[in-house]
Amino acid sequence: MIRPLPDAPLDRGHVRDTGYADPTGTRVALVTGASSGIGAAIADRIAAEGGWRLLVSGRHRERLDRVAARTSALAFPVDLAAPEGPEALVQDAFRAAGRVDLLVAGAGVGWAGPFATMPPATIDQVVRVDLLAAMRLVRMVVPGWRPSGGDTSC
C-alpha cells in the first residue's frame, strides 16, 4: 500500500555533498528512487563500479542520506509526484554536476490489492510517479546526450 506523503512540501534543503571529487570528464549518474529497493541497489552497483559521480534522489530523507553516505553520492530529496518535482531535481542535478550522463528512473509507487479496488487518488499517484515523472526526467536530460547536428528525433 502507498504511504501518504506529508501535507507539507519536502524540504530539499542543501544538497548533501559527501566529498565525491568532480574531476573533469567523470561521468555523472542520476538515480531516482534511491532511498530504498531497486533504486538503492542500483546506486550501490554504480558506486562499486567506480568512475561515476553519483547523484541520488528519493523522497525519504534519512534513508536517502544513508545511501548517499555509503555511495559517496550527492543526495537530492525530491517528491517526484509533485508537479515541480522532476524539474527541480534536474535543475539541482545540473547545478551540482553540470550534466547527467546516465539517468536511472527507479522511482516508483505501487499498489497492494486488487486493481479493481485501487482508489482513484492512488491511480493518479502511480501514473504521476511511475510514468509522468520518468517521462519528464528523460525529456529534460536527453537533449544533453544528442551530439550537435545529430538526430533530433528524441
Protein Blocks (a to p, Z undefined) as FASTA:
>chain_A
ZZdddfbdcdekjaddehiacdehiacdddehklgcjllmmmmmmmmngoiacddddfbl
klmmmmmmmnopacddddfkbmklmmmmmmmmmmmnopafbdcdfbccddeddfklpcfk
lmmmmmmmmmmmmmmmmmmmmmmmpcghiafkZZ
